[in-house]
Amino acid sequence: MRGRKPKLAQLRVIEGGNDADRGAGHAGPKAPTCPAHLNPSAKAEWKRLAPHLFVRGIIGEGDRAALAAYCQAYGRWVEAEKKLAETPLLIKLPSGYIQQSPWLAIANKQLEIMHKYMAELGLSPVSRSRVSIKRTPGPKPWEFELPVSQPADAYLKPRR
């Protein structure tokens, strides 16, 4: 077959493609859109995770808030870690007492929040086995094309 390899309909939807123009009919469920209120680090995390979670059937439009909460916690954690790199972990108060940096407390709290959402969204190795994935009809394993790096007969030859 000439030209580019066809993409899954879900990937085309995520990338903003229009399946109706290609004659594919209804494109199916839409990927959730990134909320505008997220900070830049959180938006970057959304763009990194949302396509993978959507294609795997873990999230849909109804799960937008949960993914947004995880991404916002991630963004705040990144910001707190940047501030921690600029400031010491322990601060001497005017009264002479030593106190831990407030940025450390913020970073630790955001890690706790992220951990909870990671379990809910199947983002850790253990939780991936527990998350139920909605199977959508798609290509069968035998319908995938072989990687270009090896010819088809390389898979059929017995190893020595």
C-alpha positions as CSV (number, residue, x, y, z in Angstrom):
1,M,0.0,0.0,0.0
2,R,1.4,3.4,-0.9
3,G,1.4,6.5,1.2
4,R,1.2,6.9,5.0
5,K,-0.1,4.2,7.2
6,P,-3.7,4.8,8.3
7,K,-4.2,6.0,11.9
8,L,-6.8,4.7,14.3
9,A,-9.9,6.8,14.3
10,Q,-9.4,7.7,18.0
11,L,-5.9,9.1,17.3
12,R,-7.3,11.2,14.4
13,V,-10.0,12.6,16.8
14,I,-7.3,13.5,19.4
15,E,-5.2,15.2,16.7
16,G,-8.2,17.2,15.5
17,G,-8.9,15.2,12.3
18,N,-12.3,14.9,10.9
19,D,-13.3,11.4,10.0
20,A,-16.5,12.5,8.3
21,D,-14.4,14.0,5.5
22,R,-12.7,10.7,5.0
23,G,-16.0,8.8,4.7
24,A,-15.4,6.8,8.0
25,G,-18.8,7.8,9.4
26,H,-19.1,8.6,13.0
27,A,-15.7,9.1,14.7
28,G,-16.9,7.6,18.0
29,P,-16.3,9.1,21.5
30,K,-14.3,12.3,21.7
31,A,-11.2,12.8,23.7
32,P,-11.6,15.2,26.6
33,T,-10.2,18.7,26.0
34,C,-7.6,20.3,28.2
35,P,-9.2,22.8,30.6
36,A,-8.0,26.4,30.1
37,H,-7.4,27.1,33.8
38,L,-4.4,24.7,34.1
39,N,-1.0,26.1,34.5
40,P,1.6,25.6,31.7
41,S,3.3,22.6,33.4
42,A,-0.1,21.0,33.9
43,K,-1.1,21.6,30.3
44,A,2.1,19.9,29.1
45,E,1.3,16.9,31.3
46,W,-2.3,16.8,29.9
47,K,-0.9,16.8,26.4
48,R,1.5,14.0,27.3
49,L,-1.0,11.7,29.1
50,A,-4.5,12.4,27.6
51,P,-4.0,10.8,24.2
52,H,-2.5,7.6,25.7
53,L,-5.2,7.3,28.3
54,F,-8.0,7.9,25.8
55,V,-6.7,5.5,23.2
56,R,-6.4,2.8,25.9
57,G,-10.0,3.4,26.9
58,I,-9.2,4.6,30.4
59,I,-10.6,8.1,30.2
60,G,-13.5,9.7,28.3
61,E,-15.2,13.0,28.4
62,G,-16.6,12.3,31.8
63,D,-13.2,11.8,33.3
64,R,-12.0,15.3,32.4
65,A,-12.1,16.6,36.0
66,A,-10.1,13.7,37.4
67,L,-7.3,14.1,34.8
68,A,-7.4,17.9,35.3
69,A,-7.0,17.5,39.0
70,Y,-4.0,15.1,38.5
71,C,-2.4,17.5,36.0
72,Q,-2.9,20.5,38.2
73,A,-1.3,18.7,41.1
74,Y,1.6,17.8,38.8
75,G,1.9,21.4,37.7
76,R,2.0,22.7,41.3
77,W,4.5,20.0,42.3
78,V,6.8,21.1,39.4
79,E,6.5,24.7,40.5
80,A,7.3,23.8,44.1
81,E,10.3,21.7,43.1
82,K,11.6,24.7,41.0
83,K,11.3,27.0,44.1
84,L,13.0,24.3,46.3
85,A,15.9,24.3,43.9
86,E,16.3,28.1,44.5
87,T,15.8,28.1,48.2
88,P,17.2,26.0,51.1
89,L,15.2,23.2,52.6
90,L,15.5,24.7,56.1
91,I,14.8,28.4,56.9
92,K,16.0,30.2,60.0
93,L,13.2,32.4,61.4
94,P,13.8,35.8,62.9
95,S,13.0,34.3,66.3
96,G,16.0,31.9,65.8
97,Y,13.9,28.7,65.3
98,I,14.6,26.6,62.2
99,Q,11.6,25.6,60.1
100,Q,11.3,23.6,56.9
101,S,10.6,25.5,53.7
102,P,6.9,25.9,52.9
103,W,7.8,24.8,49.3
104,L,8.7,21.4,50.7
105,A,5.3,21.0,52.3
106,I,3.6,22.0,49.1
107,A,5.7,19.6,47.0
108,N,5.0,16.7,49.4
109,K,1.2,17.4,49.5
110,Q,1.0,17.6,45.7
111,L,2.9,14.3,45.5
112,E,0.2,12.7,47.8
113,I,-2.6,14.1,45.6
114,M,-0.8,12.9,42.4
115,H,-0.4,9.4,43.9
116,K,-4.1,9.1,44.6
117,Y,-5.0,10.2,41.1
118,M,-2.3,7.9,39.6
119,A,-4.0,5.0,41.2
120,E,-7.4,6.1,39.9
121,L,-6.2,6.6,36.4
122,G,-4.0,3.6,36.1
123,L,-0.8,5.5,35.9
124,S,1.4,3.3,38.1
125,P,2.4,-0.3,37.2
126,V,0.3,-1.8,40.1
127,S,-2.8,0.2,39.3
128,R,-2.6,-0.5,35.6
129,S,-3.5,-4.1,36.4
130,R,-6.5,-3.0,38.5
131,V,-8.0,-0.4,36.1
132,S,-10.8,-1.7,33.9
133,I,-10.3,-0.7,30.4
134,K,-13.3,-0.3,28.1
135,R,-12.5,-2.3,25.0
136,T,-13.6,-0.5,21.9
137,P,-13.8,-2.3,18.6
138,G,-10.7,-1.7,16.7
139,P,-8.1,-3.5,14.7
140,K,-7.3,-7.1,15.7
141,P,-3.8,-7.9,16.7
142,W,-3.2,-9.7,13.4
143,E,-4.3,-6.6,11.5
144,F,-1.4,-4.4,12.7
145,E,1.4,-3.9,10.2
146,L,4.8,-5.3,11.1
147,P,7.5,-2.8,12.0
148,V,9.5,-1.5,9.1
149,S,12.8,-2.4,10.8
150,Q,12.6,-6.1,9.9
151,P,11.1,-7.9,6.9
152,A,8.2,-10.1,7.4
153,D,10.2,-13.4,7.0
154,A,12.4,-12.4,9.9
155,Y,9.5,-13.2,12.2
156,L,8.9,-16.5,10.6
157,K,12.4,-17.9,10.6
158,P,13.2,-20.1,13.6
159,R,15.9,-18.8,16.0
160,R,19.1,-20.7,16.3
